[in-house]
Amino acid sequence: MNTAYDAGNEQAQLWNGLAGQAWVDTQALLDGMFRPLQDRLVEAVSASAREVLDIGCGTGAVALALARRLGAAGRCVGIDISEPMIALARTRADAEGGSAEFLCADAQTHAFAPARFDAIVSRFGVMFFADPVAAFANLRRAAKQGAELHLIAWRGAADNPFMTTAERAAAPLLPTLPARKPDGPGQFAFADAQRVRRILDDSGWAEIDIQPIEATCSFPESELVRYLSRLGPLGLFLQEADERTRAEVVKTVRAAFDPYVHGAEVRYRAACWMIGARAWSAPASNGADRA
C-alpha cells in the first residue's frame, strides 16, 4: 500500500477517517464543483514539464488531468495522506490506463528522490501541514533546478462566505461545534499572503508570486443536502449525530443556502490565491513587490 505517515498525526487521523471517506463518497460532486480551478492549475504547468508532483492529490482529479496532458512522454505522481482517497485515485488511474501514479504518504516528510520533478502543483492540498516550512523545504529538495511551483489555496473565510454557511447556520443549534483554528492546519491556513510568502521564502523557493483569483463553482441543487451534511466541520459532526438532531440541523442549514441556489444549480464564487514560485539555488529576495 506504500503507506508512510505518522498514524498519531491529527491530519492523518482526520483524512483516514470520516473526512477522507466523505471525500471519496462525494468525489464526483467535488470534481465537478472544482473543475474551473483544476483547469486553471493544469494550464499553469509549462508544456515542457515531464515529471509532475501533485500534493494533497485526494481522489486524483488534478493528477489524472495532468497525466492526460503529459501523455506517454511524461508522468504525474499524486501524493496524499489519505488511504481511502488514494485507493480511489488508483482505481480511477487503472481505468484510464494513463501515466498517473499515486502514493499514500505525508509530503512533509516523505523521502522523495532528490531533484526529480519539473513541476510541483496542488489544488487545496497544502494548507494542512503541521510544519509548512519543513514541508516546502522537503518539496524544494524534490524539485529540479528551475522547477515550477503552482498552488491554488483558499483566501480567507470572509472572502468565501459559502464555505462557512453551514457552520454559521448550525451554530445556534450546535453550540459545541468546534471552531476553526485560524492559523491552521485547515482550509484557510494560507489566507494570509504574507505568511505564505514567508513560508516559501524560508523553505528555499524563489520568484514567489501570489495573485488573487476567483472562479465560479457550481453543482446540482439535488446534491446540496449531501454536500452540507457530509463535508466540512458540520459534516463531520452530523455523521455521528442522532437522527433527530441531524434532521433539525439539516433543515435549518439547507435554508441558509437559498441565496446560492439558482434554479437547479448551486453556484458561488471561490476566492483563492494562485501561488507561483521557482526552485533556484538562491532563495527569494525580500523585494518590495511582495503580496
C-alpha positions as CSV (number, residue, x, y, z in Angstrom):
1,M,0.0,0.0,0.0
2,N,3.1,2.3,0.2
3,T,1.7,4.0,3.3
4,A,4.2,6.2,5.1
5,Y,2.8,8.6,7.6
6,D,2.6,9.0,11.4
7,A,-0.7,7.4,12.5
8,G,-0.7,9.7,15.5
9,N,-0.8,12.8,13.3
10,E,-4.1,14.6,13.7
11,Q,-4.4,15.2,10.0
12,A,-3.6,11.6,9.3
13,Q,-6.4,10.5,11.6
14,L,-8.8,13.0,10.1
15,W,-8.2,12.1,6.4
16,N,-8.1,8.4,7.1
17,G,-11.4,8.6,8.9
18,L,-14.7,10.2,8.4
19,A,-13.3,13.2,6.4
20,G,-11.4,11.1,3.9
21,Q,-14.4,8.8,3.4
22,A,-16.7,11.7,2.8
23,W,-14.4,13.0,0.0
24,V,-14.5,9.5,-1.5
25,D,-18.3,9.4,-1.4
26,T,-18.7,12.8,-2.9
27,Q,-15.8,12.6,-5.4
28,A,-17.9,13.3,-8.5
29,L,-19.7,16.3,-6.8
30,L,-16.3,17.8,-5.7
31,D,-14.6,17.1,-9.0
32,G,-17.3,18.9,-10.9
33,M,-17.5,21.8,-8.4
34,F,-13.8,22.5,-8.5
35,R,-13.3,21.9,-12.2
36,P,-12.7,25.6,-13.1
37,L,-9.8,25.7,-10.6
38,Q,-8.5,22.4,-11.8
39,D,-8.4,23.6,-15.4
40,R,-6.6,26.8,-14.3
41,L,-4.0,24.9,-12.4
42,V,-3.3,22.4,-15.2
43,E,-2.9,25.2,-17.7
44,A,-0.3,26.9,-15.5
45,V,2.1,24.0,-15.9
46,S,4.6,24.5,-18.7
47,A,4.3,22.3,-21.7
48,S,7.9,21.3,-21.3
49,A,7.3,19.6,-17.9
50,R,7.7,15.8,-17.9
51,E,7.7,14.8,-14.2
52,V,5.0,16.5,-12.1
53,L,4.1,16.0,-8.5
54,D,0.6,16.8,-7.2
55,I,0.5,17.5,-3.4
56,G,-2.6,16.5,-1.5
57,C,-4.0,14.9,-4.6
58,G,-7.1,13.5,-2.9
59,T,-9.1,11.2,-5.2
60,G,-6.9,12.1,-8.2
61,A,-8.7,14.6,-10.4
62,V,-5.8,17.0,-10.9
63,A,-3.1,14.3,-11.3
64,L,-5.3,12.4,-13.8
65,A,-5.8,15.6,-15.8
66,L,-2.1,16.4,-15.8
67,A,-1.3,12.8,-16.9
68,R,-3.7,13.1,-19.8
69,R,-1.9,16.4,-20.8
70,L,1.6,14.9,-20.4
71,G,0.8,11.8,-22.4
72,A,3.2,8.9,-22.8
73,A,6.2,11.3,-22.7
74,G,5.6,12.3,-19.0
75,R,4.4,11.2,-15.7
76,C,2.4,12.7,-12.8
77,V,2.7,11.4,-9.3
78,G,0.0,12.2,-6.8
79,I,0.6,12.1,-3.1
80,D,-1.9,12.2,-0.2
81,I,-2.0,11.1,3.4
82,S,-5.5,9.6,3.0
83,E,-5.6,5.8,2.2
84,P,-9.3,5.8,1.1
85,M,-8.7,8.7,-1.3
86,I,-5.5,7.2,-2.7
87,A,-7.3,3.9,-3.2
88,L,-10.0,5.6,-5.3
89,A,-7.4,7.6,-7.2
90,R,-5.6,4.4,-8.1
91,T,-8.8,2.7,-9.2
92,R,-9.5,5.7,-11.5
93,A,-6.0,5.6,-12.9
94,D,-6.2,1.9,-13.7
95,A,-9.5,2.6,-15.5
96,E,-7.9,5.3,-17.6
97,G,-4.7,3.4,-18.2
98,G,-2.6,6.6,-18.3
99,S,0.7,7.7,-16.7
100,A,-0.7,8.8,-13.3
101,E,0.8,7.2,-10.2
102,F,-0.4,7.6,-6.6
103,L,1.5,7.4,-3.3
104,C,-0.1,7.3,0.2
105,A,2.4,9.2,2.3
106,D,3.0,12.5,4.1
107,A,4.5,15.0,1.7
108,Q,6.1,16.9,4.6
109,T,8.4,14.0,5.5
110,H,8.4,11.6,2.5
111,A,11.9,10.8,1.2
112,F,11.4,11.9,-2.5
113,A,14.2,11.2,-4.9
114,P,16.3,14.5,-5.0
115,A,15.8,16.9,-7.9
116,R,13.2,14.7,-9.6
117,F,10.3,16.9,-10.6
118,D,9.9,19.6,-13.2
119,A,6.8,20.9,-11.6
120,I,5.0,20.6,-8.3
121,V,1.3,21.5,-8.1
122,S,-1.5,21.5,-5.6
123,R,-5.2,22.4,-5.6
124,F,-6.2,22.9,-2.0
125,G,-3.7,20.3,-0.7
126,V,-1.0,22.3,1.1
127,M,-2.9,24.0,3.9
128,F,-2.8,21.0,6.2
129,F,0.9,20.7,7.0
130,A,1.9,20.7,10.7
131,D,5.1,22.4,9.8
132,P,4.7,24.1,6.4
133,V,8.3,25.4,6.2
134,A,9.7,21.9,6.7
135,A,7.1,20.6,4.2
136,F,8.1,23.1,1.5
137,A,11.8,22.6,2.2
138,N,11.2,18.9,1.6
139,L,9.4,19.6,-1.7
140,R,12.2,22.0,-2.7
141,R,14.7,19.1,-2.4
142,A,12.4,17.1,-4.7
143,A,12.4,19.8,-7.3
144,K,14.8,20.1,-10.2
145,Q,16.8,23.3,-10.7
146,G,14.4,25.8,-12.2
147,A,11.3,23.7,-11.4
148,E,7.9,25.4,-11.2
149,L,5.6,25.5,-8.1
150,H,1.9,26.2,-8.8
151,L,-0.6,26.2,-5.9
152,I,-4.2,27.1,-5.5
153,A,-5.2,27.8,-1.9
154,W,-8.2,29.5,-0.3
155,R,-8.2,33.1,0.7
156,G,-9.9,34.0,4.0
157,A,-13.2,32.8,5.4
158,A,-14.6,36.4,5.0
159,D,-13.8,36.2,1.2
160,N,-15.6,32.8,1.0
161,P,-18.9,33.0,2.9
162,F,-20.3,30.0,1.0
163,M,-17.6,27.8,2.7
164,T,-18.8,28.7,6.2
165,T,-22.5,29.0,5.6
166,A,-23.3,25.6,7.0
167,E,-21.5,26.0,10.4
168,R,-22.7,29.6,10.8
169,A,-26.3,28.5,10.3
170,A,-25.9,25.5,12.6
171,A,-24.2,27.4,15.4
172,P,-27.4,28.3,17.3
173,L,-28.4,24.6,17.3
174,L,-24.9,23.2,18.0
175,P,-23.0,25.4,20.5
176,T,-20.4,22.7,20.9
177,L,-19.5,22.6,17.2
178,P,-15.7,23.0,17.1
179,A,-14.5,26.4,15.9
180,R,-12.0,26.6,13.1
181,K,-8.4,27.3,14.0
182,P,-7.4,30.5,12.1
183,D,-3.7,29.6,11.9
184,G,-4.4,26.1,10.7
185,P,-3.7,23.4,9.7
186,G,-7.0,23.8,7.9
187,Q,-8.9,25.1,4.9
188,F,-7.9,28.8,5.5
189,A,-4.4,28.3,6.8
190,F,-3.0,30.1,3.7
191,A,-5.4,33.0,3.9
192,D,-2.6,35.5,4.8
193,A,-0.5,36.0,1.6
194,Q,2.4,37.5,3.6
195,R,2.6,34.3,5.7
196,V,2.5,32.2,2.6
197,R,5.4,34.2,1.1
198,R,7.4,33.8,4.3
199,I,6.9,30.1,4.3
200,L,8.1,29.7,0.7
201,D,11.0,32.1,1.2
202,D,12.1,30.4,4.4
203,S,11.9,27.0,2.7
204,G,14.2,28.0,-0.2
205,W,11.8,28.9,-3.0
206,A,12.4,31.9,-5.3
207,E,10.5,34.1,-7.7
208,I,7.4,33.9,-5.4
209,D,4.3,35.3,-6.9
210,I,0.9,35.4,-5.2
211,Q,-2.1,36.7,-7.0
212,P,-5.8,36.7,-6.1
213,I,-8.1,34.8,-8.4
214,E,-11.8,34.0,-8.4
215,A,-13.8,31.3,-10.1
216,T,-17.5,30.4,-10.3
217,C,-18.1,26.9,-8.9
218,S,-21.3,25.1,-9.1
219,F,-23.0,21.7,-8.6
220,P,-26.6,20.4,-8.9
221,E,-29.1,21.6,-6.3
222,S,-30.1,18.0,-5.9
223,E,-26.7,17.4,-4.2
224,L,-26.9,20.2,-1.8
225,V,-28.2,18.3,1.3
226,R,-25.5,15.7,0.7
227,Y,-22.9,18.4,0.4
228,L,-23.8,20.2,3.6
229,S,-24.3,17.1,5.6
230,R,-21.1,15.2,4.6
231,L,-18.4,17.8,4.2
232,G,-16.6,20.4,6.4
233,P,-16.8,20.7,10.2
234,L,-20.6,20.4,10.2
235,G,-20.5,17.3,8.0
236,L,-18.1,15.6,10.4
237,F,-20.4,16.4,13.3
238,L,-23.6,15.2,11.6
239,Q,-22.0,11.8,10.6
240,E,-22.1,10.9,14.3
241,A,-25.3,12.8,15.3
242,D,-28.6,11.2,16.2
243,E,-31.3,11.2,13.6
244,R,-33.5,13.9,15.4
245,T,-30.5,16.3,15.7
246,R,-29.4,15.6,12.1
247,A,-32.9,16.3,10.7
248,E,-33.3,19.6,12.6
249,V,-29.9,20.8,11.7
250,V,-30.1,19.9,8.0
251,K,-33.5,21.7,7.6
252,T,-32.1,24.9,9.2
253,V,-28.8,24.8,7.3
254,R,-30.4,24.0,3.9
255,A,-32.5,27.2,4.2
256,A,-29.3,29.2,4.8
257,F,-28.0,28.2,1.3
258,D,-31.0,29.7,-0.5
259,P,-29.1,32.7,-1.7
260,Y,-26.7,30.4,-3.6
261,V,-29.5,28.3,-5.3
262,H,-30.3,29.3,-8.9
263,G,-32.9,27.0,-10.2
264,A,-31.5,23.5,-10.5
265,E,-27.9,24.7,-9.7
266,V,-26.0,25.8,-6.6
267,R,-23.5,28.5,-7.6
268,Y,-20.9,30.6,-5.7
269,R,-17.6,32.4,-6.2
270,A,-14.5,30.8,-4.9
271,A,-11.9,33.4,-3.7
272,C,-8.4,31.9,-3.9
273,W,-4.7,32.6,-4.2
274,M,-2.8,31.5,-7.3
275,I,0.7,30.9,-5.8
276,G,3.8,30.5,-8.0
277,A,7.5,30.0,-7.3
278,R,10.7,28.6,-8.8
279,A,13.4,26.3,-7.4
280,W,16.6,28.2,-7.9
281,S,19.8,27.8,-5.9
282,A,19.4,31.2,-4.3
283,P,16.4,31.9,-2.1
284,A,13.9,34.6,-3.0
285,S,14.9,38.2,-2.1
286,N,12.9,40.4,0.3
287,G,11.7,42.6,-2.5
288,A,9.2,45.4,-2.2
289,D,6.8,43.6,-4.7
290,R,5.7,41.1,-2.2
291,A,1.9,40.4,-1.9
